[in-house]
């Protein structure tokens, strides 16, 4: 029976240099190769998918300076709604300004609004009149901004969807007539700022 030669033994010195990790350092651990991640699996260190965000609201287009004539005519077909804002005489102008701000914030176009004062002139009107009546009334005719006038000039003012009246003076015959005409000029809404009893005595409690 033939003898199988034994495998030669390789001495340790012939096996090549050993790699000994440096003192204080550990051998790097091989990084696993990431597999495909499903959409439902959250990333490490990050929370899972939260609730879907609501779709952003579309930015409304700025209202046109002057509304189409068709809508104004439609609003004029029905009687204007009356809204009373109780306020003392000396606070009527401020209340009217606040009402205008609310109207603009709600989407009303500036050209939709006419503001009348029965007593002292509104500061804006007084300032604009200092440049001459021609320039002042040209702004009214342009119809692209809020217009302020004295109630005594109601006959010269064109109809607008909203008329705000600051009852900042006593009620006499001319003021009472101005309030009545203001309601006719208002296509959709008449806002009267002042003493409710005084205003109702002119326009009627059931108005």
C-alpha positions as CSV (number, residue, x, y, z in Angstrom):
1,X,0.0,0.0,0.0
2,X,1.6,3.2,-1.1
3,X,2.2,5.9,1.5
4,X,0.5,9.2,1.1
5,X,3.0,11.9,1.7
6,X,2.2,14.2,4.5
7,X,1.3,17.8,3.6
8,X,4.3,20.0,4.3
9,X,4.0,22.2,7.3
10,X,4.5,25.9,6.7
11,X,6.2,27.6,9.5
12,X,4.6,30.6,11.0
13,X,7.4,32.8,9.9
14,X,6.7,32.0,6.3
15,X,3.0,32.8,6.4
16,X,3.6,36.6,5.9
17,X,3.3,39.4,8.4
18,X,0.3,39.5,10.6
19,X,-1.7,42.7,10.8
20,X,-2.0,43.7,14.4
21,X,-4.5,46.5,15.2
22,X,-2.8,49.5,16.7
23,X,-3.2,50.0,20.4
24,X,-6.4,51.9,21.2
25,X,-7.9,51.3,17.8
26,X,-10.4,48.7,16.9
27,X,-10.6,47.0,13.5
28,X,-13.3,48.6,11.3
29,X,-16.5,46.8,11.1
30,X,-17.6,46.2,7.6
31,X,-20.7,48.3,6.7
32,X,-23.7,46.4,5.5
33,X,-24.9,47.2,2.1
34,X,-28.4,48.8,2.4
35,X,-31.1,47.0,0.5
36,X,-34.1,48.6,-1.1
37,X,-36.2,50.7,1.3
38,X,-39.9,50.8,1.0
39,X,-41.7,54.1,1.3
40,X,-43.4,53.0,4.5
41,X,-40.1,52.3,6.2
42,X,-38.9,55.4,8.1
43,X,-35.3,56.5,7.9
44,X,-33.2,55.8,11.0
45,X,-33.4,58.8,13.3
46,X,-36.4,60.3,11.5
47,X,-40.0,60.0,12.5
48,X,-42.3,58.1,10.2
49,X,-44.4,59.9,7.6
50,X,-46.8,62.3,9.3
51,X,-50.3,63.2,8.2
52,X,-50.6,64.6,4.7
53,X,-50.3,68.4,4.5
54,X,-53.4,70.1,3.3
55,X,-53.1,71.5,-0.2
56,X,-52.2,75.2,-0.1
57,X,-55.1,77.5,-0.7
58,X,-54.9,79.3,-4.0
59,X,-54.1,83.0,-3.6
60,X,-57.2,84.9,-4.5
61,X,-56.8,87.3,-7.3
62,X,-57.0,91.0,-6.2
63,X,-60.5,92.4,-6.6
64,X,-61.0,94.6,-9.6
65,X,-61.0,98.3,-8.9
66,X,-64.5,98.7,-10.4
67,X,-67.0,95.9,-10.4
68,X,-68.8,95.1,-13.6
69,X,-71.9,97.1,-14.3
70,X,-74.0,94.0,-14.4
71,X,-73.4,93.2,-10.8
72,X,-74.0,96.8,-9.7
73,X,-77.3,96.8,-11.5
74,X,-78.2,93.5,-9.9
75,X,-77.4,94.8,-6.5
76,X,-79.4,98.0,-7.1
77,X,-82.6,96.0,-7.9
78,X,-83.2,95.2,-4.2
79,X,-83.2,97.5,-1.3
80,X,-79.9,98.0,0.4
81,X,-79.4,96.3,3.7
82,X,-79.1,98.6,6.7
83,X,-76.4,98.0,9.3
84,X,-76.2,100.2,12.4
85,X,-73.0,100.7,14.3
86,X,-73.8,102.4,17.7
87,X,-71.3,105.1,18.5
88,X,-71.3,108.6,20.0
89,X,-71.2,111.5,17.7
90,X,-67.5,112.2,18.3
91,X,-66.6,108.6,17.5
92,X,-68.6,108.3,14.3
93,X,-65.7,109.0,11.9
94,X,-63.5,106.5,13.6
95,X,-66.3,103.9,13.4
96,X,-66.7,104.6,9.7
97,X,-63.0,104.1,9.1
98,X,-63.1,100.8,11.0
99,X,-66.1,99.7,8.9
100,X,-64.2,100.6,5.7
101,X,-61.2,98.5,6.9
102,X,-63.5,95.5,7.5
103,X,-65.1,95.8,4.2
104,X,-61.7,95.9,2.4
105,X,-60.5,92.9,4.4
106,X,-63.6,91.0,3.5
107,X,-62.9,91.4,-0.2
108,X,-64.8,94.5,-1.2
109,X,-63.1,96.6,-3.8
110,X,-62.1,100.1,-2.8
111,X,-64.2,101.6,-5.6
112,X,-67.3,100.0,-4.2
113,X,-67.3,102.2,-1.1
114,X,-68.6,105.7,-0.5
115,X,-68.1,107.4,2.9
116,X,-70.3,110.3,3.9
117,X,-70.0,112.6,7.0
118,X,-73.0,114.5,8.2
119,X,-71.0,116.9,10.5
120,X,-67.3,117.7,10.3
121,X,-65.6,116.8,7.1
122,X,-63.6,113.6,7.0
123,X,-59.8,114.4,7.2
124,X,-59.2,112.7,3.8
125,X,-61.8,114.8,2.1
126,X,-60.5,118.0,3.7
127,X,-57.0,117.1,2.6
128,X,-57.9,116.3,-1.0
129,X,-60.1,119.4,-1.3
130,X,-57.0,121.5,-0.5
131,X,-55.8,120.7,-4.0
132,X,-58.9,122.0,-5.6
133,X,-62.4,120.6,-6.3
134,X,-61.5,119.6,-9.8
135,X,-58.9,117.2,-8.6
136,X,-61.1,116.0,-5.8
137,X,-64.1,115.2,-7.9
138,X,-61.9,113.6,-10.6
139,X,-61.0,110.9,-8.0
140,X,-64.7,110.4,-7.5
141,X,-65.4,110.0,-11.2
142,X,-62.5,107.6,-11.6
143,X,-64.3,105.2,-9.2
144,X,-61.2,103.2,-8.3
145,X,-60.8,104.0,-4.6
146,X,-62.8,104.7,-1.5
147,X,-64.3,108.2,-1.8
148,X,-65.0,110.4,1.2
149,X,-67.5,113.3,0.9
150,X,-69.8,115.5,3.0
151,X,-73.4,114.4,3.2
152,X,-74.4,117.8,1.8
153,X,-72.8,116.7,-1.5
154,X,-74.8,113.5,-1.8
155,X,-76.5,114.6,-4.9
156,X,-73.2,114.8,-6.7
157,X,-72.1,111.4,-5.6
158,X,-72.8,108.4,-7.9
159,X,-74.3,105.2,-6.6
160,X,-71.9,102.6,-5.1
161,X,-72.6,99.1,-3.7
162,X,-71.7,100.2,-0.2
163,X,-72.3,103.6,1.4
164,X,-71.0,104.3,4.9
165,X,-72.5,107.3,6.7
166,X,-70.8,108.8,9.8
167,X,-73.5,110.6,11.7
168,X,-71.0,112.9,13.4
169,X,-73.4,115.9,13.7
170,X,-76.9,116.8,14.7
171,X,-79.8,115.7,12.6
172,X,-81.5,118.5,10.7
173,X,-83.6,118.5,7.6
174,X,-80.6,118.4,5.2
175,X,-78.9,115.6,7.2
176,X,-82.1,113.6,7.3
177,X,-82.5,114.0,3.6
178,X,-78.9,112.9,3.0
179,X,-79.4,109.8,5.0
180,X,-82.5,108.9,2.9
181,X,-80.7,109.6,-0.3
182,X,-77.7,107.6,0.9
183,X,-79.8,104.5,1.2
184,X,-80.9,105.0,-2.4
185,X,-77.3,105.4,-3.5
186,X,-76.3,102.2,-1.7
187,X,-76.6,99.3,-4.1
188,X,-76.2,96.5,-1.5
189,X,-75.4,97.8,2.0
190,X,-75.8,101.0,4.0
191,X,-73.8,101.3,7.1
192,X,-74.7,104.1,9.5
193,X,-72.4,105.0,12.4
194,X,-74.0,107.0,15.1
195,X,-76.8,107.0,17.6
196,X,-79.3,104.2,16.6
197,X,-82.4,106.0,17.9
198,X,-81.5,109.1,15.9
199,X,-80.8,107.1,12.7
200,X,-83.9,105.0,13.1
201,X,-86.0,108.2,13.6
202,X,-84.9,109.2,10.1
203,X,-84.8,105.9,8.2
204,X,-87.5,104.1,10.2
205,X,-87.1,101.5,12.9
206,X,-88.1,98.7,10.6
207,X,-85.6,99.7,7.9
